[in-house]
Each structure stands twice: as structure tokens, then as C-alpha cells.
Amino acid sequence: MIIELRPVTTLKVPSHLTPQGKAQFLNELKVYLNDKRPRIVLDCSQIRRMDKEMISLLLLCLEEAMKCNGNVKLAALRPVAEGVVRYAGLHRLFEIFATTAEAEQSYQKHTSRKAIKEVNPGLPQELELQPALG
């Protein structure tokens, strides 16, 4: 069985939004949405203020990725921004990671679990998550 690893794209979210900056960011995102099932990580480390415009941008990114059967994960949120995201209930829509590396690796972990399940469909869930011995 050949497991094809799709690329993970990490995009830096601008620190604040201007109409031109938002349009430029969305244009950059759309380039990566042409992939089959895009896997996007949004690096939120530069976000200074998590206001409704920024939340709207994050939701728009998720919506566009989902139209292509893809996913978006958030990474490197500052504590205040993460608090706003959680307060707004977005933690139910996005997986949130401390670093971009953790978010990128989470896609690889998901792929390997899925491959194990496809090879061994009857394998109990608690066994499929254990590392191989040896």
C-alpha cells in the first residue's frame, strides 16, 4: 500500500487587517486551495488584536478549505488571542496548537492513523494508536 503524504501549507496571518491586507492574504490562501484536500496551518503569532474582523477572516479560511474537503488548524496564538478564540467558541471548529511545527505534525499523525486503519480495518482503536515495538 502506498501512502501519499499531501503537503501542509503554513500561512502567516497578518498582525492587523486592512482591506488590502485581507484581500492579499485571501489571494495567497486561494493558491493553496487548488490542492486536493488542502491542509492549512495558520500561524497566528503576529496577531495583536483578535477582533471580529480577524475572527471573520479565520472562519472564511476554514470555509474555503472545507469547500475543497480540506482543513485549517491554528498555531502560535498569543494567550489573549487564544482566550478570545475560546470565548467565541472557535475552539470547537479549529484545532489549536502552541507551535506551527506541532500543527504541521498533527496532520502527519492523522494520516498515519488513517493508513493503519485502512490496512487493519478490524483493529481496535486502542491498539492502532500504540507505537510499533522493536
C-alpha positions in Angstrom: 0.0 0.0 0.0 1.4 3.4 -1.0 0.5 6.3 1.4 0.6 9.6 -0.3 1.5 12.4 2.0 -0.2 15.6 0.9 1.7 18.9 1.6 0.9 21.0 4.7 0.8 24.7 4.0 1.6 27.2 6.7 0.5 30.8 6.2 1.3 33.8 8.5 -1.9 35.7 9.4 -1.2 39.5 9.3 -0.9 41.3 12.6 -3.8 43.6 11.7 -6.2 43.7 8.9 -6.6 46.4 6.3 -8.9 45.8 3.3 -5.9 45.4 1.1 -4.1 43.1 3.5 -7.1 40.9 3.9 -7.5 40.6 0.1 -3.8 39.8 -0.3 -4.0 37.1 2.4 -7.1 35.5 0.8 -5.5 35.6 -2.6 -2.4 33.8 -1.2 -4.7 31.2 0.6 -6.6 30.5 -2.7 -3.4 29.4 -4.4 -3.2 26.5 -1.9 -6.9 25.7 -2.1 -6.3 24.2 -5.6 -4.7 21.2 -3.9 -6.8 18.1 -3.3 -8.0 18.3 0.3 -5.8 21.2 1.4 -4.1 21.1 4.8 -3.6 24.6 6.1 -1.9 25.8 9.3 -2.5 29.5 10.1 0.4 31.0 12.0 -1.3 33.4 14.3 1.8 34.6 16.2 1.7 38.1 14.8 -2.0 38.8 15.6 -2.0 41.7 18.1 -5.8 42.0 18.3 -8.4 39.3 17.9 -11.4 41.4 16.9 -14.5 40.4 14.9 -12.7 41.2 11.6 -9.9 38.8 12.5 -12.4 36.1 13.6 -14.3 36.6 10.4 -11.0 36.0 8.4 -10.3 32.8 10.3 -13.8 31.5 9.7 -13.6 32.4 6.0 -10.3 30.5 5.7 -11.9 27.4 7.2 -15.0 27.8 5.0 -12.9 28.0 1.8 -10.8 25.0 2.9 -13.9 22.9 3.7 -15.3 23.6 0.2 -12.3 21.7 -1.1 -12.7 19.0 1.6 -9.7 20.4 3.4 -8.9 21.6 7.0 -7.4 24.6 8.8 -5.6 24.5 12.1 -4.5 27.5 14.2 -1.0 27.8 15.7 1.0 30.1 17.9 -1.9 32.2 19.2 -0.9 34.7 21.9 -2.6 34.0 25.2 -5.1 36.9 24.9 -6.0 36.0 21.3 -6.5 32.3 22.3 -8.8 33.4 25.1 -10.9 35.4 22.7 -11.0 32.4 20.3 -12.1 30.1 23.1 -14.6 32.6 24.4 -16.1 32.9 20.9 -16.4 29.1 20.7 -14.0 28.8 17.8 -12.0 26.1 19.6 -14.9 23.8 18.6 -14.2 24.5 14.9 -10.4 24.7 14.9 -7.7 22.6 16.5 -5.3 25.0 18.3 -1.6 24.2 18.7 1.2 26.0 20.6 3.5 26.0 17.6 3.3 25.7 13.9 5.5 22.6 14.0 3.0 20.8 16.3 0.2 21.8 14.0 2.0 20.5 10.9 3.0 17.3 12.6 -0.7 16.7 13.7 -1.6 16.3 10.0 1.1 13.6 9.6 -0.2 11.8 12.7 -3.7 11.8 11.4 -2.5 10.4 8.0 -0.6 7.5 9.6 -3.6 6.6 11.9 -5.9 6.5 8.9 -3.4 4.3 6.9 -3.2 1.8 9.8 -7.0 1.7 10.0 -7.2 1.1 6.2 -4.7 -1.8 6.4 -6.2 -3.3 9.5 -9.9 -2.3 9.5 -10.8 -4.7 12.3 -8.1 -3.4 14.6 -9.4 -2.0 17.9 -8.9 1.8 18.3 -6.8 1.4 21.4 -4.3 -0.7 19.6 -4.0 1.4 16.5 -2.6 4.3 18.5 0.2 2.4 20.1 3.7 2.7 18.6 5.3 -0.3 17.0 7.6 -2.4 19.1 11.1 -3.2 18.2 
